[in-house]
């Protein structure tokens, strides 16, 4: 799975995209929101990609967002332990989406992979196109 988020303005019109590949099959997902942030769209892309998997799966998940990567692999355990507060006792930004993501992650066996965005990774490039399609869909109304 490859996921990406896009935002035109931050905050602004945003979109998310997820590309799923398994056993020669491919599925593309995308959507958007009228007023959002890039980080929210990055999170939404992963959440929606995992949500469509009906059964628990082994997932190789590719993201180009350090925010998502660090949040999932390093920060979320402490946030949960601290009642969704950061190390300096501030509320976690995007807590609603982090909680949604935590629920989805718990359903699957995920191997997290960070990829550099806009650097020629075909799956990431397609996820980026899907995220921008989500932006276009919102703009078209």
N, C-alpha and C positions, 0 to 999 in steps of 0.2 A: 504494500500500500504506500502511495505517495500522497502527501497532503500539502496544501498551501493556502495562504490567505492573502488578500489584497485590500488596500484601502486607498481611496482617492481623496486625500485630505486625511488628517489623523487628529481628531475624529472627522469622519466623512462617510461617503457611500462606500460600503465594503462588500467583498465577496469571498467565498471559500470554495475550494475544489478538492475532491478526493478521487484518486485513481486506484482501483482495486484490480489486481491480476491474480488469477489462480487457475492452474491446470489448463492453460490455453484460453481461458475466458477472461473478459475484461468488462468492468463496469465503471461508469463515470458518474460522479455526483457533483452537484454544485448548487449554490444558493447565495443569498446576500441579504443585506440589511441597509436601510436608508441612512441611519446614523449609528456608526460603530467605530471601532478602532482596529488597527492592524492586528494587535495581539488577540483581540476577541475573535477575529476571523481565522487566525492561525489555530486557535483552540477549537473553534466550531468545526473546522475541516477535519480534525482528528476525531472529534466526538461523532460526527455524522458518518464518517467512514467506518468507525467501529460499530456504531449503532445498527447498521444494516446487516451485520453478520448475525444470522439467526442462531447459530450454535457457537459454543466456545471454539476458538480457532488459534492456531499458531500464526502469528502475524509478524512479518518483517516490515516495520513501519519507518518510512523515510520522511524526515521533516527538515526544512531549511531554517526553522525558527529556533534560535538559541533559547528564547524565552520558554517555549514549550519543552525543549529538550532538558534544560536545567530544572525547570519546574517539576517535571515528571520524575527525573532521575535523582535530583538532589534536594529540592526544597519541600515537596508536598508532604513528606512524612513529618517534618518539623511543624509545618503549618497545621496539620491535623492535630498533632500533639499539643500545640499551643492554642487550640480553639480557633483556628483560621486567623491567626495573627502572625505577622512576620517576626523576625528576630528582634527588631526594634519596637515590637508591640503594636504595630499599626495593622489595621485590617488588610487582609490579602486582597489585592485588586483582582477583579474578575472571579471572585469566589464562587459565584453560581456556576460558571463554566468549569472551573477546576473541580468542583464537586461532581458535575456531570461526567467529566473526563475520568475522574477517579472511579466512578461506577462502571464505566465502559472498560477501563483498563483491567478492573478486577475480574471481568468475564473471560479474558483472553490471556494467552501466553505471548507476550510481545517482546520482540527484540528491537530496540530503538536504534536508529541510524540517523546521524546528522549528515546532511549533504549541503554543499555550498549552493545557494540559490543563483539562478541565472548563469550557471557554469557548464551547461551542456548535458546534465543528467537528463535523459529522455523522460523518465517518469516525473521528475520535478518540473521539467518544462511543461509537460501536459497538465499537471496539477495547477501550475501557474495560469495556463490558458483557461482552465475551468474556473478558477477563482475570478479571473477577469470577465468571464462569461456571466458569472453571478452578479458582478458589478453592473454589466450591461443590462441584465434582466431587470434589476432594480431601477436603473435609470429609465428604462423603457416603460416602466409602470405596469 
